[in-house]
Amino acid sequence: MTPERTLQHLEELLARLGVVVRSESFDPHVFGDASARGGLCRLHDQTIVFVDARATLPDRIAVLAAAAARLDTDSVFMPPAVRQIIDGHRSRTVPWPQRPSLRLIHPHKRGVTTRKKRS
């Protein structure tokens, strides 16, 4: 399977799981790390994977596979090659929380404040 086709399968899989994939140009001054390529987050009530628009194809695949590895994909059909890539990332990730914490990042302070989401 070509890398382009793998990326397409991952994007389709995440869409079936209700995850929005957004490609944005990352500002290294905001992230403080020029190697940041993306990741899974929750914004309001929507699960989103942000991917750096300038990321290489292998990096884009890695970001989407790592995001999918945090989700329950057992009951979703996908080509075996795609499942193998996701499973390779599964051992390096923690499962997506059922009740995520809010991570508040203060631009003028060092560190992150974590607060439990209210029910």
TIRO-2110 file (N, C-alpha, C; in Angstrom, 1 decimal):
// TIRO-2110
0.9, -1.2, 0.0, N, 1, A
0.0, 0.0, 0.0, CA, 1, A
0.9, 1.2, 0.0, C, 1, A
0.5, 2.2, -0.8, N, 2, A
1.3, 3.4, -0.9, CA, 2, A
1.1, 4.3, 0.3, C, 2, A
2.1, 5.1, 0.7, N, 3, A
1.9, 6.0, 1.8, CA, 3, A
0.7, 7.0, 1.6, C, 3, A
0.4, 7.4, 0.4, N, 4, A
-0.7, 8.3, 0.2, CA, 4, A
-2.0, 7.6, 0.5, C, 4, A
-2.1, 6.3, 0.1, N, 5, A
-3.3, 5.5, 0.3, CA, 5, A
-3.4, 5.2, 1.8, C, 5, A
-2.3, 5.0, 2.5, N, 6, A
-2.4, 4.8, 3.9, CA, 6, A
-2.9, 6.0, 4.7, C, 6, A
-2.4, 7.1, 4.3, N, 7, A
-2.9, 8.4, 4.8, CA, 7, A
-4.4, 8.5, 4.6, C, 7, A
-4.9, 8.2, 3.4, N, 8, A
-6.3, 8.3, 3.1, CA, 8, A
-7.1, 7.4, 4.0, C, 8, A
-6.6, 6.1, 4.2, N, 9, A
-7.3, 5.2, 5.0, CA, 9, A
-7.4, 5.7, 6.5, C, 9, A
-6.3, 6.2, 7.0, N, 10, A
-6.3, 6.8, 8.3, CA, 10, A
-7.3, 7.9, 8.5, C, 10, A
-7.3, 8.8, 7.5, N, 11, A
-8.3, 9.9, 7.5, CA, 11, A
-9.7, 9.4, 7.5, C, 11, A
-10.0, 8.5, 6.7, N, 12, A
-11.4, 7.9, 6.6, CA, 12, A
-11.7, 7.2, 7.9, C, 12, A
-10.8, 6.4, 8.5, N, 13, A
-11.0, 5.8, 9.7, CA, 13, A
-11.4, 6.7, 10.8, C, 13, A
-10.6, 7.8, 11.0, N, 14, A
-10.9, 8.8, 12.0, CA, 14, A
-12.2, 9.5, 11.8, C, 14, A
-12.6, 9.7, 10.5, N, 15, A
-13.9, 10.3, 10.2, CA, 15, A
-15.0, 9.4, 10.7, C, 15, A
-14.8, 8.1, 10.4, N, 16, A
-15.9, 7.1, 10.8, CA, 16, A
-16.0, 7.1, 12.4, C, 16, A
-14.9, 7.4, 13.1, N, 17, A
-14.9, 7.4, 14.5, CA, 17, A
-15.4, 8.7, 15.1, C, 17, A
-15.7, 9.7, 14.2, N, 18, A
-16.2, 11.0, 14.6, CA, 18, A
-15.2, 12.0, 15.0, C, 18, A
-13.9, 11.7, 14.5, N, 19, A
-12.8, 12.6, 14.8, CA, 19, A
-12.5, 13.5, 13.6, C, 19, A
-12.4, 14.8, 13.8, N, 20, A
-12.1, 15.7, 12.8, CA, 20, A
-10.6, 15.8, 12.6, C, 20, A
-10.1, 15.8, 11.4, N, 21, A
-8.7, 15.9, 11.1, CA, 21, A
-8.5, 17.3, 10.5, C, 21, A
-7.7, 18.1, 11.2, N, 22, A
-7.4, 19.5, 10.7, CA, 22, A
-5.9, 19.6, 10.4, C, 22, A
-5.6, 20.2, 9.2, N, 23, A
-4.3, 20.5, 8.8, CA, 23, A
-4.1, 22.0, 9.0, C, 23, A
-3.1, 22.3, 9.9, N, 24, A
-2.9, 23.7, 10.2, CA, 24, A
-1.3, 24.0, 10.2, C, 24, A
-0.9, 25.2, 9.8, N, 25, A
0.5, 25.5, 9.9, CA, 25, A
0.8, 25.8, 11.3, C, 25, A
1.8, 25.1, 11.9, N, 26, A
2.1, 25.3, 13.3, CA, 26, A
3.2, 26.3, 13.4, C, 26, A
3.1, 27.2, 14.4, N, 27, A
4.1, 28.2, 14.6, CA, 27, A
5.0, 27.7, 15.7, C, 27, A
6.3, 27.4, 15.4, N, 28, A
7.2, 26.9, 16.4, CA, 28, A
7.4, 27.8, 17.6, C, 28, A
7.1, 29.1, 17.5, N, 29, A
7.2, 30.0, 18.6, CA, 29, A
6.1, 29.7, 19.6, C, 29, A
5.0, 29.3, 19.1, N, 30, A
3.8, 29.0, 20.0, CA, 30, A
4.1, 27.7, 20.8, C, 30, A
4.6, 26.6, 20.0, N, 31, A
4.8, 25.3, 20.6, CA, 31, A
6.1, 25.2, 21.3, C, 31, A
7.0, 26.1, 20.9, N, 32, A
8.4, 26.0, 21.6, CA, 32, A
9.2, 24.9, 21.1, C, 32, A
8.7, 24.2, 20.1, N, 33, A
9.4, 23.0, 19.6, CA, 33, A
9.1, 22.9, 18.1, C, 33, A
10.1, 23.0, 17.3, N, 34, A
9.9, 23.0, 15.8, CA, 34, A
9.6, 21.6, 15.3, C, 34, A
9.8, 20.6, 16.2, N, 35, A
9.6, 19.2, 15.8, CA, 35, A
8.1, 18.7, 16.0, C, 35, A
7.3, 19.6, 16.6, N, 36, A
5.9, 19.2, 16.9, CA, 36, A
5.2, 19.0, 15.6, C, 36, A
4.5, 17.9, 15.4, N, 37, A
3.8, 17.6, 14.1, CA, 37, A
2.3, 17.4, 14.3, C, 37, A
1.8, 17.4, 15.5, N, 38, A
0.4, 17.3, 15.7, CA, 38, A
0.0, 16.4, 16.8, C, 38, A
-1.4, 16.2, 17.0, N, 39, A
-1.8, 15.3, 18.0, CA, 39, A
-3.3, 15.4, 18.2, C, 39, A
-3.8, 14.6, 19.1, N, 40, A
-5.2, 14.4, 19.4, CA, 40, A
-5.6, 15.4, 20.5, C, 40, A
-6.8, 16.0, 20.4, N, 41, A
-7.2, 16.9, 21.5, CA, 41, A
-8.8, 16.9, 21.4, C, 41, A
-9.3, 17.5, 22.5, N, 42, A
-10.7, 17.7, 22.6, CA, 42, A
-11.0, 19.2, 22.7, C, 42, A
-11.8, 19.7, 21.8, N, 43, A
-12.1, 21.1, 21.8, CA, 43, A
-13.6, 21.3, 21.9, C, 43, A
-14.1, 21.8, 23.0, N, 44, A
-15.5, 21.8, 23.3, CA, 44, A
-16.0, 20.4, 23.4, C, 44, A
-16.9, 19.9, 22.6, N, 45, A
-17.4, 18.6, 22.6, CA, 45, A
-16.9, 17.8, 21.4, C, 45, A
-15.9, 18.3, 20.7, N, 46, A
-15.4, 17.7, 19.5, CA, 46, A
-14.0, 17.1, 19.6, C, 46, A
-13.8, 15.9, 19.1, N, 47, A
-12.4, 15.3, 19.1, CA, 47, A
-11.8, 15.7, 17.8, C, 47, A
-10.6, 16.2, 17.9, N, 48, A
-9.9, 16.8, 16.7, CA, 48, A
-8.4, 16.3, 16.7, C, 48, A
-7.9, 15.9, 15.6, N, 49, A
-6.5, 15.7, 15.4, CA, 49, A
-6.0, 16.8, 14.6, C, 49, A
-5.0, 17.6, 15.2, N, 50, A
-4.3, 18.6, 14.4, CA, 50, A
-3.1, 18.1, 13.8, C, 50, A
-2.8, 18.4, 12.6, N, 51, A
-1.6, 17.9, 11.9, CA, 51, A
-0.9, 19.2, 11.3, C, 51, A
0.4, 19.3, 11.5, N, 52, A
1.1, 20.4, 10.9, CA, 52, A
1.1, 20.3, 9.4, C, 52, A
0.6, 21.3, 8.7, N, 53, A
0.5, 21.3, 7.3, CA, 53, A
1.8, 21.2, 6.6, C, 53, A
2.9, 21.5, 7.3, N, 54, A
4.2, 21.4, 6.6, CA, 54, A
4.9, 20.0, 7.0, C, 54, A
4.2, 19.2, 7.7, N, 55, A
4.7, 17.9, 8.1, CA, 55, A
4.9, 17.0, 6.8, C, 55, A
5.9, 16.1, 6.9, N, 56, A
6.1, 15.2, 5.8, CA, 56, A
5.0, 14.1, 5.8, C, 56, A
4.9, 13.4, 4.7, N, 57, A
3.9, 12.4, 4.6, CA, 57, A
4.1, 11.3, 5.7, C, 57, A
5.3, 10.8, 5.9, N, 58, A
5.5, 9.9, 7.0, CA, 58, A
5.1, 10.4, 8.4, C, 58, A
5.4, 11.7, 8.6, N, 59, A
5.0, 12.4, 9.9, CA, 59, A
3.5, 12.5, 10.0, C, 59, A
2.8, 12.8, 8.9, N, 60, A
1.4, 12.9, 8.9, CA, 60, A
0.7, 11.6, 9.3, C, 60, A
1.3, 10.5, 8.6, N, 61, A
0.8, 9.1, 8.9, CA, 61, A
1.0, 8.8, 10.4, C, 61, A
2.2, 9.1, 10.9, N, 62, A
2.5, 8.8, 12.3, CA, 62, A
1.5, 9.5, 13.3, C, 62, A
1.2, 10.8, 13.0, N, 63, A
0.3, 11.6, 13.9, CA, 63, A
-1.1, 10.9, 13.8, C, 63, A
-1.6, 10.6, 12.7, N, 64, A
-2.9, 10.0, 12.6, CA, 64, A
-3.0, 8.7, 13.2, C, 64, A
-1.9, 7.9, 13.0, N, 65, A
-1.9, 6.5, 13.5, CA, 65, A
-1.8, 6.5, 15.0, C, 65, A
-1.0, 7.5, 15.6, N, 66, A
-0.9, 7.6, 17.0, CA, 66, A
-2.2, 8.0, 17.6, C, 66, A
-3.0, 8.9, 16.9, N, 67, A
-4.3, 9.4, 17.4, CA, 67, A
-5.2, 8.2, 17.4, C, 67, A
-5.3, 7.4, 16.3, N, 68, A
-6.1, 6.3, 16.2, CA, 68, A
-5.8, 5.2, 17.2, C, 68, A
-4.5, 5.1, 17.6, N, 69, A
-4.1, 4.1, 18.6, CA, 69, A
-4.7, 4.4, 19.9, C, 69, A
-5.0, 5.6, 20.2, N, 70, A
-5.6, 6.0, 21.5, CA, 70, A
-7.1, 5.8, 21.5, C, 70, A
-7.7, 5.5, 20.4, N, 71, A
-9.2, 5.3, 20.3, CA, 71, A
-9.5, 3.8, 20.2, C, 71, A
-10.8, 3.5, 20.4, N, 72, A
-11.2, 2.1, 20.3, CA, 72, A
-11.5, 1.8, 18.8, C, 72, A
-10.6, 1.1, 18.2, N, 73, A
-10.8, 0.7, 16.8, CA, 73, A
-11.1, -0.7, 16.5, C, 73, A
-11.3, -1.5, 17.6, N, 74, A
-11.4, -3.0, 17.5, CA, 74, A
-12.6, -3.4, 16.6, C, 74, A
-13.7, -2.6, 16.7, N, 75, A
-14.9, -3.0, 15.9, CA, 75, A
-15.0, -2.3, 14.5, C, 75, A
-14.0, -1.6, 14.1, N, 76, A
-14.0, -0.9, 12.9, CA, 76, A
-13.1, -1.6, 11.9, C, 76, A
-13.7, -1.8, 10.7, N, 77, A
-12.9, -2.5, 9.6, CA, 77, A
-11.9, -1.5, 9.0, C, 77, A
-10.7, -2.1, 8.8, N, 78, A
-9.7, -1.3, 8.1, CA, 78, A
-8.7, -2.3, 7.5, C, 78, A
-8.0, -1.9, 6.5, N, 79, A
-7.1, -2.9, 5.8, CA, 79, A
-6.0, -3.3, 6.9, C, 79, A
-5.6, -4.6, 6.8, N, 80, A
-4.6, -5.1, 7.8, CA, 80, A
-3.4, -4.3, 7.9, C, 80, A
-2.9, -3.7, 6.8, N, 81, A
-1.7, -2.9, 6.8, CA, 81, A
-1.9, -1.7, 7.7, C, 81, A
-3.1, -1.1, 7.6, N, 82, A
-3.4, 0.1, 8.4, CA, 82, A
-3.5, -0.3, 9.9, C, 82, A
-4.1, -1.4, 10.2, N, 83, A
-4.3, -1.9, 11.6, CA, 83, A
-2.9, -2.1, 12.1, C, 83, A
-2.0, -2.7, 11.3, N, 84, A
-0.6, -3.0, 11.8, CA, 84, A
0.1, -1.7, 12.2, C, 84, A
0.0, -0.6, 11.4, N, 85, A
0.6, 0.6, 11.7, CA, 85, A
0.0, 1.2, 13.0, C, 85, A
-1.3, 1.2, 13.1, N, 86, A
-1.9, 1.7, 14.4, CA, 86, A
-1.5, 0.9, 15.6, C, 86, A
-1.4, -0.5, 15.4, N, 87, A
-1.0, -1.3, 16.6, CA, 87, A
0.4, -1.0, 16.9, C, 87, A
1.3, -0.6, 16.0, N, 88, A
2.6, -0.3, 16.3, CA, 88, A
2.7, 1.0, 17.1, C, 88, A
1.8, 1.8, 17.0, N, 89, A
1.7, 3.1, 17.8, CA, 89, A
1.0, 2.8, 19.2, C, 89, A
0.2, 1.8, 19.3, N, 90, A
-0.6, 1.5, 20.5, CA, 90, A
0.3, 1.3, 21.7, C, 90, A
1.4, 0.6, 21.5, N, 91, A
2.3, 0.3, 22.7, CA, 91, A
2.9, 1.6, 23.2, C, 91, A
3.0, 2.7, 22.4, N, 92, A
3.6, 3.9, 22.9, CA, 92, A
2.7, 5.0, 23.4, C, 92, A
1.4, 4.7, 23.4, N, 93, A
0.4, 5.7, 23.7, CA, 93, A
-0.5, 5.2, 24.9, C, 93, A
-1.1, 6.2, 25.5, N, 94, A
-2.1, 5.9, 26.6, CA, 94, A
-3.5, 6.0, 26.0, C, 94, A
-4.4, 5.2, 26.4, N, 95, A
-5.8, 5.3, 25.8, CA, 95, A
-6.4, 6.7, 26.1, C, 95, A
-7.3, 7.0, 25.1, N, 96, A
-8.0, 8.3, 25.2, CA, 96, A
-8.9, 8.2, 26.4, C, 96, A
-8.9, 9.2, 27.3, N, 97, A
-9.7, 9.1, 28.5, CA, 97, A
-11.2, 9.2, 28.2, C, 97, A
-12.0, 8.5, 29.0, N, 98, A
-13.4, 8.6, 28.9, CA, 98, A
-13.9, 9.9, 29.4, C, 98, A
-13.3, 10.4, 30.4, N, 99, A
-13.6, 11.7, 30.9, CA, 99, A
-12.3, 12.6, 31.0, C, 99, A
-12.1, 13.3, 29.9, N, 100, A
-10.8, 14.0, 29.8, CA, 100, A
-10.7, 15.1, 30.8, C, 100, A
-9.4, 15.4, 31.2, N, 101, A
-9.2, 16.6, 32.0, CA, 101, A
-9.0, 17.7, 31.1, C, 101, A
-9.2, 18.9, 31.6, N, 102, A
-9.0, 20.1, 30.8, CA, 102, A
-7.5, 20.5, 31.1, C, 102, A
-6.8, 20.8, 30.1, N, 103, A
-5.4, 21.3, 30.2, CA, 103, A
-5.4, 22.7, 29.9, C, 103, A
-5.2, 23.6, 30.9, N, 104, A
-5.1, 25.0, 30.7, CA, 104, A
-3.7, 25.4, 30.6, C, 104, A
-3.3, 26.0, 29.4, N, 105, A
-2.0, 26.4, 29.2, CA, 105, A
-1.9, 28.0, 29.3, C, 105, A
-1.2, 28.5, 30.2, N, 106, A
-1.1, 29.9, 30.4, CA, 106, A
0.1, 30.4, 29.6, C, 106, A
-0.1, 31.3, 28.7, N, 107, A
1.0, 31.8, 27.8, CA, 107, A
2.1, 32.6, 28.6, C, 107, A
1.7, 33.2, 29.7, N, 108, A
2.7, 34.0, 30.4, CA, 108, A
3.3, 33.3, 31.6, C, 108, A
2.9, 32.0, 31.9, N, 109, A
3.4, 31.3, 33.0, CA, 109, A
4.0, 30.0, 32.5, C, 109, A
5.0, 29.5, 33.2, N, 110, A
5.5, 28.2, 32.8, CA, 110, A
4.6, 27.1, 33.4, C, 110, A
4.5, 26.0, 32.7, N, 111, A
3.7, 24.9, 33.3, CA, 111, A
2.3, 24.8, 32.8, C, 111, A
1.6, 23.8, 33.2, N, 112, A
0.2, 23.5, 32.8, CA, 112, A
-0.6, 23.3, 34.1, C, 112, A
-1.8, 23.8, 34.1, N, 113, A
-2.7, 23.6, 35.2, CA, 113, A
-3.7, 22.6, 34.7, C, 113, A
-4.0, 21.5, 35.5, N, 114, A
-4.9, 20.5, 35.1, CA, 114, A
-6.1, 20.6, 36.0, C, 114, A
-7.3, 20.6, 35.4, N, 115, A
-8.5, 20.7, 36.2, CA, 115, A
-9.5, 19.7, 35.7, C, 115, A
-10.1, 18.9, 36.6, N, 116, A
-11.1, 17.9, 36.2, CA, 116, A
-12.3, 18.6, 35.6, C, 116, A
-12.8, 17.9, 34.5, N, 117, A
-14.0, 18.4, 33.8, CA, 117, A
-15.2, 18.1, 34.7, C, 117, A
-16.1, 19.1, 34.8, N, 118, A
-17.3, 18.9, 35.6, CA, 118, A
-18.3, 18.1, 34.8, C, 118, A
-19.1, 17.4, 35.5, N, 119, A
-20.1, 16.5, 34.9, CA, 119, A
-21.4, 17.3, 34.6, C, 119, A
END
